[in-house]
Amino acid sequence: MKILVINAGSSSLKYQLYDMSNESVLAKGRVERIGMDSSILVHQPKNGEEVSQVSEILEHTTAIRKVLKILTHKEHGVIESTQEIEAVGHRVVHGGESFKGSVVVDQEVKTKIRRLFALAPLHNPAAMLGIEAAEKNMPGVPQVVVFDTAFHQTMSEKAYLYPIPKVLYKKHHVRRYGAHGTSHEYVSRIAADFLKRPVEELKMITCHIGNGASLAAIQNGISVDTSMGLTPLEGLMMGTRSGDIDPAIVPYVMNKEELTINEVDSMLNKHSGLLAISGISSDMREITEGMIAGYPNATLAFEMYEYRLRKYIGSYAAAMNGVDVIVFTAGVGENSIILRERVLTNLTYLGVELDKEANSVISGEPRRISAPNSKVEVLVVPTNEELVIARDTHRLVQNLIRNV
């Protein structure tokens, strides 16, 4: 079975085409600047050269049509016909309490996703654009949605409720949902396999550290707590997001600066975090370069980021009464040698001992970076959210076919 995995943003779209007979990626790429006359499609076929095309792509339906066209291109394509694509899998950030797992798309599913737009305004509407665009281009092809929040639906009330009037939960479903669930689940299981230990016997802290960042406390294979909350704004300091702040800051700043709620929301989501403190970038690579060059604000941004990350690790060790494994993943987690070193050298009270030589290696494979005498195993595990989406899509569509 060949499955097209789509991750749609408001002005972009990423894709990967999988052959599920061996879980290989036949091609991958992205469409950027959707809505403009100078949109860019970047396509990378397996064992082929990267191809770029610039054209007018005003909406997602056209973007997916362009993707299908290049996938079947005589020179750059990897399939002869779009009919070879038997299913489409989509990433959707927020499933609320409506979805505890991945599901096949139907009208009821789409209605429920739309009702959750307010909980992930930057992500869910864009995902719906991708779903509807795929339907228009591939009518009758089964589609599956995989939710970032689903893995965290195992949290207990004490972890997911906020200490505010409970009527807000009953009426408006105000609670902690988390995000990056596909990544946290994937790397936790890969880590357990790497260690040759049952995931059901481990206390694990998984650190998905990218431009968006979250931690999960995973005990006996299930999520018991996670740092993102009602929305992906809560938790760690991120590239452009503030993470945890005193909630009284919002009305205070609105009053002092005469800001609207939308302006404050934009400030906290798009103009805070590393970008706000450093004044130069939201990219950890550029922050690190600035710190090494002696730029004070870059140094401060890095130190705040590391400090808050380390505090969350400590709090989750306390929540589980210990930790067996710490996992770093995603763009920053997998590639920032200096961030991992700073965090781990300040966790010796947990029994963490870093192997600096192992930590200095950049590899696309799971690896141990803790010293042999470390009481806590520390791993770097590359995440693969697209593979999780492809696997769930494959499983659900096969079940659908069997039940026809």
N, C-alpha and C positions, 0 to 999 in steps of 0.2 A: 504494500500500500504506500502510495506517495501522498505526503501531507504538506500543505503549505501553512507555515506558521507566520502570523501577522501580529505586529505590535504597532498599533497606530497612535500617533500623536496628533495634536491639533494642526500642525503644519508639516508633519513628517510621517514616514511609514518605514518600518524595518521589516524584512522578510527573510525566511529561510525555507528551502524546499528539502524535505527529508524523504529518504527511501527507508521505510521502516523494516524492510527485510533484514537490514544490518545497521539501522539507525545512523546511516551516513548522511551528511549534508551534501546535496547535489549542487546547490547554489545558494548564495545569500547576497543581500544587498540592502539598499535603502533609497528612499525618495525624500529629498529635502526641499524646503521652500515651496510646499504645496500652497497654491493660491496666488502664485506669481508667474510672470511670463518667462522667468529664467530659472525654472525648477531644475533640479539635478537628480538624475537617476544614476546610482553607482551599483554595478552588478559584478559579482565575483563568482564565476562558475568553478566547480571543482576541477582542479588540475588545469585551469585556464587563466588567462590574463584578465585583470580588472578592466571593466569597460565603464565609461562615463558618458552620459547623454544629457544635453541641456535642451529643454523645450518648455512650452507653456503647459502647465498642469494646474488647473484652477480648483480642482476638488478631488476627493479621495477615489471616486469612481474611475476617473481618468487615470489616477496614479496606479490603481490595481490593474487596469487595462494595459498600461505600459509595462508593468511587471510581468503580466502573463505573456505579453508580446515578446519580451526579451528572453523569457524562460523557454519559448518555443522558436527562437531565432535560429536560422540555419547555421550561423557561425558561432554565436555566443550562447545559444540555448543548451538545455540539458534534457529536454523532453520534446517529443515530436508534436504532441497535441495537449491542450489543456484538459482534455478528457482523461488523461493519465492521473490528474490530481483528484483523488477520491475523497478528500476531506480538507477542511480548513480549521485551524486552531487559532484562537485569539486570546491575547492577554487582556484581562480587565482588572483594574486595580481594586475596585471596591465592590464586594458582594454583600455588604451589610450582614444582617441576620437571615437574609433570604437564601443564601447559598453557603452550604457547608462543604461543598465539593464542586468539581467541574461538571458541567451539564451541556447537553445538546441544545442548540439554539432553536427556540420556537417563539411564537408571538408573546406568550406569557413571560418567557425569560427576558425578552427585549423590554417589555413593559416594566418589569421589576428593576432592570438595569437603569432605565430612565428615571425611575423614582429615587435612585441613589445618586443622581447627578450632583445634588447639593453636597454630598459627603466627599466627593472627589471631583470638583469642578474642572480641574486641569486635565483629568485623565479619563473619566468614564464617558463624557460626551465624545471625546476623540475616538475611544474604542468603539462606540456605537457607529461612528462614521465609517470605521473600518469594516464592521460587521455588515452594514447595509451596502457598502460598496462591493464587498465580496459577493453578496447575494445577487446584486445586479449583474455582475460579470460572470458568475458561475451559478445560475439558477438550478436548484435541485441538488446541489452538492452539500452534504451535511456539514454543519459548522458547530464547533464546540467552543465554549468560553471557559477559561481557567482563571480563577480569582486569586489575587495576591493575599486576600484576607482569609481565605478558607482554612488554611493550616492553623490559624490562630483561634479558630472557633472552639478549641478544646480548653481555652482559659476558663478559670472559675470566676464566679461573681466577684470575689474579693480582689481579683486582678483586673477585671474588665470594667467594673462600675466606677464612676467618679463620685466623690463625696459631695454631691449637689442634690437638690430635691429629686427624689426618685421619680416623680411625675414626668420629668424631662426624659427619662429613659422609657417610661411606659408610653408616652405620647409621641416622642420624636426620636427614640432609639439612640439617645446620646450615651455612648459608651466607648470603650477602647476596642478597636478592631485590628489595628496593626497593618502591616504591609510586607512586601517582599517574601510572602509566605512560600512561594514556589522555590525561591532561592534557599531560604532557611531549611526547608524540608530536604531539598536535594543535597546540600552540603553536609547536613547532619548524617544522612545515610551513607554518603560517600566516605565521610570521616570514620564512621563505625566500621565500614567494610575495610578501610585502609588499616585500621587498628586490629582487625579481626576480632572484634568484640560486638555482642548484640547491642543494637541501639537502645533496646528496652532496658538495659542495665546501666546506662550512662547518664550522668548529669553534664550537660553540654551548654556552652554559651557560644552562639554563632554570631559573628560580626559581619554584616553585609555593609561594607563601607565603600560608597561611591559618591557621586554628586548628591544623591539622596542616600541616607544611611539609616540603618536600624539594627538593633540587637534583638536576639530572642533567647530566652531561657528555655531549654528543651530538656525535660526530665522524662526518662523512660520512653523516649521517642515521640513525645507530644509537647506542643508549645504550652508552657504554663505562664509565660509573660513575654511581652515585647514592648519596645520603646516607642513606636509610633502609636497614635491614639485614635480618636474619632476620625482624624484626617492624617495625611502623611506629614503634617507640620510639627507634630509633637516629637519630643525625644532628643536625639543628639543634635548638636550644631552641625549644619550641613553646608553645601556649597553656597546656596543662596537663601536657605531657610534658617530661621532663628533656632528651631528646636525649643526646648523648655524655657519659658520666661514666666515672670510673675504676671498672672492674668490682669492685675490692676494696671499694668502698663498700658493696656489697650485704651480704656476710657481716659486715662491720664494724658496720653499723647494725643488722642483725638481732641480733647479739650484744649490743650496747649497749642497745638498746631492747626486746629480747625480742620481736621481731616474727616473724610467720610469713612464708613466701615469698609468700603471697597478699597479705598486708598491704604488703609491700615493693613488689610488683608494682603494687598500687593506688596507692601513694605516687608511684611513678615515672611512671605513666600518667595519673593523675587529679588529683594534688595537687602537681605540680611546675611547671617552666617559668615563664612569665610570672606565673601566679597565685601561685606560691610566693614569688617574689622581690618582686613588687609588694605582695602582701598585699591587693590590692583587686579584681583582675580578671584573666581570661585573654584579654580582648578588647583588641586593639591600639588601638582607638579610645579606650577608657577609659584605657589606659596612657598614650597620648599626651596626653590631656587632663590627666591627673595630673601628667605631666612639665611641661607648660606652666604648670600651677598651682603648680609648685615642690615637688611631693611627692617627697622624696628616693628612696624605694623604687621609685616609678614610673620615675624617671629611671634608676636602676640597672638595672631590668628592661629598659628600652628599650636602654640602652647594651650590656648583655650580649647581647641579641637581635641587634642590629646587628653587633656585633663578631664573633659566631660565624658569622653569615651571610656577612660579608665574608671571613672566613678560609676558608670553604668555596669561595667563588668563586675565591680565589687558588689554592687547592690544585687545583681542576679546570683552571684555566689552566695550571698546572704539569704536570698529568697529560696534557694534550693538546699541550703545548709551544706554547701560545698560545691565543687566543680571538678569534673574529671578531665574535660576536654574544652579547649578554647579554639575556635576556628575563625580564621580571617578569610574573607572572600570579597568579590566584586572589584571594581577598578582600582580603588585606593588600597583596599585590604590585601589584594593580591600583589600589588606592585610597589607600595611605599615601604621600602626597607627601613627607613629612618623612623616612620610612625610606629611600626610594629616594635622596633627596638625600644623606643621611648616608653611605650605602653608597658611592655613586658618587663623591663628592668625596674618598673615601679610596682610590680605585682609579686615581689619575692615573698611577701607575707602570706601569700596563698601557696607558696611552695613552687612557684614558677621559676625555672632556670632556662635562660635563653642560650641557644647555640648560635653565636653570632655568625659563624661561617655558613651554617645552613641557612640562616636568615638572609644572607647576602645573595643567595641564588635566586634568580628569576626563572621560573619554569611553568610550563602549561600543565603540569601534572600535580596531583596531591602530594604533599611532602610534609615531613615533620621538621619543625624549627626549634623545638625544645631540646634541652640537653638530656643525655641519658639518665641523669639523676634527678630530673625534674619530677615533682610530685603531680604536676598537671601536664597532660599532653597538649602541645600547641601545634596546630596544623595550619597550613595554607592550602585551601581547596578551591580551585577555579569553579565558579558557578556556571550553570548551564540551564537557565530558565526556559529557553526555547525547546530543549530536549524534553523537559518536564511537560510542556504544553503539547509537544508532539506525541509523547507517550499516552497522556490522558486522552487526547483526541483519538488516537489509534484504538485504545481500549473501549471507549464509549461508542465509537462508530462500529467496531466489530460486534459489540453487544446489540446495537441497533439492527445490524444486518441479520444476526441470529434470530432476533425476535420478530422479523418481518414474516 
